[in-house]
Amino acid sequence: MYTSFCTSLALATNLTVHDIEEHREEFLKKMNAKEIASKLQVRGLIPESVEHDIKHSKCREDANGRLWTFLLTDASEIQVQNTLKLVSENTDYGRMSQFATKLLQPGQFVVVSSTLG
């Protein structure tokens, strides 16, 4: 169960809690984890092992899935918030930046209280 993680994420970032599963497909399509993995690792937002897994993924969706899984299962609230903030502040990232900005807006970020498959 992700209930405590999701609740504390919402409190730490002032985001409304709903159902993050709603944004899963959009995250997998719009993010480009391979492009940002090194920046995330250097800033301490993901461990080296996650960076390695992302960079050695066979396709974009797999790389994004590895980042998604880490953010939901192992990342702290601060890591999640700072990951989205880093992506949202870099307009060179295009759709990825717009997506992260949307998730950071109050009432847009949604969270599940059950396991994600």
N, C-alpha and C positions, 0 to 999 in steps of 0.2 A: 504494500500500500504506500502511496506517495502523499497521503494526506498531510502529514506534518511538514514534509518538504515543501509542498505547494502552499500551505498556509504561511509558513515562514518566508517563502519567496514573495508572496503577495505583500506581507507586512514590510519587508525590507525594501521593496521597490515601489510601494504605493500603487500596485497594480491590482485591478479587480480580479478575483478568482472565479473562473468558470471552468471550461473544459479544454485543456491544451491540445487534445487529440484533434480538435477542429483545425488547428494550424499545422499539423504534422505533415500533410502532403505538400502544403505550400512551402514549408521549411525545406523539405527534401528537394523541391524543384527550384526554389529561388536562391538558396544559399549556395556558396561556393567554398566549401570547407578547405579544399586544397589550396585555394588562393590565400586564405587567412590563417592557416594552421601555424605557420612559423611565427607570425605576429602574436597569435594567442599564446603560444608556448613561451616565447621570450618574455611576455608580460605576466607569466605565471598563471594564466587562465586555464590552460590545459597542460597535463603532464606530457613529458617527452614521448611516452608510449602511445598516447592518443594521437599526438602529432605524427608519429611514425605510421600508425594504422591508417590515418587519414591520407597521408602522402602516398602510401602504397595500396590504396584502394583501386579497384579495377575501373570504377566509373564514378561520376559525380554523385549520383544518388547514394551509392555505397559510402562514399566519403562523408556526405552530409548525414547519413544515417549513423555513422560512428560518432560524429560530433553531437547529434541529437541525443543519442543514447547516453553519452557522457554527461551532457548538460542535465538530463532528467534523473540520472541515477547516482552520479558521483560528484557533481559540481556543487559548490556552496552557492548560496543566494548571491553573494558578491560576484562570484565567477560568472554566473548566468547574466546578471545585470551588466557587468563590465564587458562581457562578450557582445551583447546586443548593443551596448553603447559604442564600443569600438567600431562595429560594423555600421551603425547608423550615422556616425559622424564622418565617415569617409564617403563622400558623394561619388567618388570614382567607382564605387561598387555597384552603382545603378540600382537594379531591382532588389539586390540583396540589402542595400542600404535602406531603401524604401520599406522593405518588409520588416527589418529590425526596428525602424522608427515606428512603424505601425504597432508592433508588439509592445513597445515601450510606452505607448499612449495609454493613459488610464481608461479602463473599460475595454481594452482590446486584447490584453493577454489573458489566456484562459488555461485552466489547469484541471487535470483529472485526479480523482481520488482512488483510482484502481490501477493495476499494473498495465503497462502498455506492451502490446505484442508486436 
